[in-house]
Amino acid sequence: MPLIATLTLNPAMDLSVSTPRVISTEKLRCSLPRHDPGGGGINVARVVKTLGGKAVAVYPAGGPFGDLLQRSLDELGLVHRPVSIAGDTRESFTVDELDSGLQYRFVLPGPALSEQELQRCLDSLAALRPAPSYVVLSGSFPPGVGLGFFDELLALARRIGARLVVDLSGEPLRHAARQGGVYLMKPSLDELGTLMGCTVSGEAEQEQALRSLIGQGSAEIIVLSLGAEGALFAYGDRVGRLRSPEVPVASAVGAGDSMLGAIVLAMAEGRSIPEAVCQGIAAGAATVMRPGTELCHREDVQRLLQAMQSAH
């Protein structure tokens, strides 16, 4: 089984609670909290493991939440390589408002990383044995991390023979697209607008945008995550669209990360790109069914995947 390594520069301990109503200035009585290790790459690695793949998560960790993050990953049985930092790992929290069904997500910025700490993250990836077949960079950049870090990671991936997968936003995403050399990129619709410099609306515009990015060498494969509508994907001269199954919605936290983890695992197992995207959509939908910051369950992914394959 090929190894999938993930790098999460800004991990978090995710706290989720529920309360009847969110009202300003009042004391809000909440449910018992649920803690989950979070951050894009960590979520990706968790889903790869859940679905039977081989994953290792590399991430910086410091302070009490960094300790809790490491213990949580130990409890999950996920192979991980924490890189000690001087700053404190962040906490993020999600509040489900029961009366309305609305969800409020509070995302903290996280600690700044020094050049030495960033280099240790790269060194940890380079030291992995066996060398990973895929390296997934997913999640936000912490304050102060320059775009040159992406260039260093790309060079490392090439040196060890790994395919680089990115799920970024903002200027880091634009930089990755300009540099090229990425194997797979998974933007959302808003992030696609960031890449194109304008709002992308309608299926025809979405398809043209992906063809344009493929044509300019931004990535070999681009998967546009469309939430409840599924995904659009492009590679070479091919464009395809797959719809998502209808599922009861409990929480959208981690759905995109789950999609990416399932896609990369399917590719690592030698499946075709359409098959991989189909599995990714099933994993994203299975995560939406779970409350708070909980991610997909394997049996749900398999059931939804079988239903999608039967429909097509």
N, C-alpha and C positions, 0 to 999 in steps of 0.2 A: 504493500500500500504506500503510495507516494506521501511524503510529509508535506503538510501545509503549515507554514509559519505565518503568524499574524503579528503586526507591530501596532500597538496602540499608544500613541504619544501622550494622550490625555485621558487615562482611564478614570473610572469613578466607582464609588459604591453607590448603587442606586437604591433609594429608599422609596417605597410606595405605600400609601395609606388611602383609606376612603373615609368620607364624611358625608352626612346628609346634604348640607349646603355650604358653599363657600361665601361667607359674609364678612365684609370688612369690619375691623375693630372688635369683633366678637371672638370669644374662645370657641374654637371648633373642636368638638369631641371626635376623635379619630379612631379608626380600627387599629388593631395591633399592626405594627409595621412589618413589612417584608423587605429584607435586604438581599440584593443580588449584585454580583460583580458585573460592572458594565463598562461601556466604552466600545466603539465600533469593532475593533479587532478582537477584543476579548469575547464579544458576542458572537462574532464569526467563528472563532475557535470552539466556543461552546456548542454551536450548532453542528459543526463538523464532527465533533466527538459524539453528540447525541445521535447523529445519523450513521455512526459506525466508522467514521474516518479517523485518520491519524493527524492530530494537530498539536502545535505548541504555541503558546502565547508569550510574546516578549513585550514588556511594558515597564515604565518607570514607576517606582512606588516609594512613598515616604510618609512618615507620620502615622497617627492612629488609624486613619482610613486605609492607608497603604498596608498596614499590618492586617486589618480586617479583610482587605481584598485578597491578600495572599492566603489567609486561612480559608476564605470562602472557596477559592479555586482548589485548594487542597481537598476540601470536603466534596467538591464536585468530581474529583479525580482527574482534573484536567492538567496536562503537563504544561508547566509555565516556568518562565525565566524572568523573575523580577530584577530590575536594575535599581539599585539603591540611589535615592536622590535626597538633597537637603530639604526641599520643600515638602509640603503636605499634599498627599493625594486628595482630590476633591470628593465631595458628596453631591449628588444630584437627587432631586425628589419629585415624585409624581403624586398628585392628589386626584382621586376619582370622586366627582360629585354625584352622589347616588340619585338625588331627586331629578336631576336633569340629564344624567348620562354623560355629562361633559367631563373632559380630562384636562387637568392643568399640569404642565411640565415645567419645572424650574431647573435650569441648567447653569451651573456655576462655571467660572472661567478656568480654574485649575492653576497649578503652580508653574512658574517660569522654570525652564530647564537651561542649565549651563552648557557650553560647548562640550565640556568633558562628559557630562551626563548623556548628551545626545550621542557622542562618540561611543560611549559604553553600550548604548542600545544597538548601534551598528555592529560593534564587536560581538555582542551576544548573538546576534543573527548569524554572523560569519562563523561563529564557533559551533554552530549546531551540527551534530552528526547523527544520522546522515544529513547531508545538505538538503534543504527543502526544495521541492519541485516548484512550489508556488510560494511567493511572499505577498501577503495582503496588507496594504497600508490603509487603514480605515479609521475614521473619526477626525475630530478637530485637531488643529495644531495648537499647542499651548502658547501663551503669550511669549513673544520674543523669538519664536523659532523662525528662522529665515527660510526662504524658498530654496536656498542652496542645499538644504538638508535633503530635499527630494532628489536632487542631482546625485548626491552621495549614495542614497539608497538605490537609485537606478543603476549606478555603476557597480554597487555591491551585488545586486541581483544578476547583472550580466556576468560578473566575475565568477559567481558560484553556479551559474547555469539555471537560475530560477526565473520563472515567469512572474512579472510584477503585476499585481491587481490593485487598483486604487478605487476607493470610495471616499472622495473628499468634497469640499465645498469652497466657495469663494475664490480668493486669489491662489491658494495652493492647487485647486482644481484647474484653474486657467493655466497656471504654470505647467502642470503635468501634461495638459493637452498640447501646449506649445512645444514642449520638449520632445514629445513622441517617445517611443520605446516601451510604452505600456502595453501589456497583453490584453487586459480587460479593464474597462471603466464602467462604473454603474451610477450614472447621475439620476437624480429625480427630475421632474419636469421643471421645477424652479432652477435647479442647477444647470439643466440644459439651456435655459434662458440666459444664465450667467455666461455659459460658454459661447453662445451665439450673439450675445450683446443685445438681445431683444426678446420679447415674449414670444414663445412658440405655441401656437394654438392650432388645433385641428390635426387630424391624422396625417394628412398630406404634408403639412409643414414639419411635423415630427419626423417623418420618414426622410424628408429632404435634409433636415438638420443632421440626422445620423449618417446619411450618405456623405454629406459634406465633411464631417469629422473623420470618417473612415478614409475618405479620399485624401485628406491633408495629413494623414498619418498620426492622428491623436492617439489611437489605440487600434489594435487588431480586431477587437470585439468591443462593441458598446451595447450595454443593456440599459434601456430606459425604464426605470421603475415608475409605474403608473398607479400604484396603490390598488384600490378595489377594481380598477380596470385591467390589471395584469401587467404586461410588459411588452415593449417593442425592442427588437434586437437587430443588430446589423453586423455583418462581417463580410469581407470581400465585396462581391457585388450583390449579396443577398440581404434582404430585409424580411423579417417575420414578426408577427404579432400573435400573442397568446393571451386569452382572457383569464381572469381569476375566477375561481369558483365562489359562489355566494356562501358566506359563513356568518355566524353571529359575531358581532364585534364587541370585544371586551376592552382591548387596549391596543394601540398601534405601536407602543414602545418596542423597539427591536425588530420590527417586521422587515425593514430594509436590510439589516444585518443578517437576519435569518435567510432572506432570499439570496444574499451574496454567498454565505457559507455553503448553502445547498448547491448553488451553481458551481462553485469552485470544486467542491467535493465530486460532483458528477463528472466534471471535466478531468479531474485527477484519476477517476476510475475509467476514463476512456470513452465516455458517452458523447454523443453528438451535441453540438451547441443547442439546437432546438430541444433536445431531451434535457439538457442541463438547465435551460431556462424554465422548462416545465416544472422540474423539481424545485427550482428556486421559488416559483410562484406558489407552489403547494406549501413550501416551508413558511413563506411570508404569511399566507392565509392561516396556517396553523398557529402562528404566533399571535395573530390578531384575535384569535379565539381565547387566548389566555389573559388573565387579569394582570394589572399592574405592570411590573417589569419582568414577568415570567416569560420564557421563550418557548418555542414549539416543542411538542412531544412527538417522538418518532412514529408512534402509531397513527397520529393524526395526519402527519405528512404522507405516510404510505397510503392511507385511505383516500386523501384528497388527490394524490398523484394518480392512483388507479382510476378515480372518477374522471379526472381530466383526460387521461389516455383513452378511456372508453368513449368519451365525448368526441374525441378527434379521430 
